[in-house]
């Protein structure tokens, strides 16, 4: 394919995020309904949750780069910076809201949860790495929370809240998809998947899995994403009948 053809493909091809792929892998009918007024149902993020994710990601990278646990002063300063980002300082109501949000977040993470878990590792790190790749005429895109690398390993990290509905790490289609996107970009297979989770007790739990057979792993991942993209492309939105139907917001619309 010529460079001009690639350019046209990038400019005109429809786009899907890995969040769309996750919804489609769960139930294509849910994906179809999600395109209408419920389009943001599965993509809403609690503001407090997003702020904590930012704090953990930045603190983790700072630890890797400096070799030292971040001080409590640096954590509170980081929280203030995040909470007041984009705030009009002349708007008293907006400033008060940002201040309340900052205090609430500081109270939630107060203590030493960040110290014992950000252990010294021989890695460099990148935050919020945006990637995109063409497959079957669609552009697949997503943003990786955190990528760690050294001469031997490349680790794709997901920062999230501990929840009962989290997929087993090795089977998490979004995390696998992120690793696949990164492999396509850098021409090297990521060797580990990692999930950094905080619990209701504001403690950190870290899960890591090694990718033993990378070629097989990424081939299966690409095929799984391709099946979902193919179904979306040809609008074959069939339902998946399972336990999730009981809590699905679209169950009254679904004819199955």
C-alpha angles and dihedrals in degrees: 000000000000123000091249090053090050089050092051090047091052093048099045106029118106115250132229128184121215086248087065089050090051091052091046092049089052095047129336090206089059089051090052093051090043090065090071130056092322093057094122096044096105096032102057113117124199108241093226090050092051092049092052090049090054092049093050094046095049094042090050093052092044089053092051093048098044100031089226132103110251114257120243089245091057091049094051090045090052091050091051091049092051095045095048095043110129093001118145103233090205091061104085094191092052091047092049091049092049090048092051090047091051093050092047092051094045090052091050097053097032114132131044103304091125097051107066095038102050093073121178112271132174095243142115116217142211125196128212097000109189117209137174136186136179120239127166091346095308129106111231112202139172143150120244113219096216136355120195122191144170133163092288109031142038113199124195110205133197119198113204148139118271108257138165093238097058112126118239105275097246092049098045101124094199094051091044089049091051090052089049092051091049092048090053091049101047100028092234131100116245107236102204142035117208133186119198109196134178120210131215087264088060091246123135124239121190125198123188131183126186119225101231101180104029099177092052092042095053094040090056091045093052091048092049091051090044092055091054093045090049092052091049092046093055094035095238093157102173120166127246109224108213145116091292090070090078093064100029112126090217099052093110090055095046114093094205 
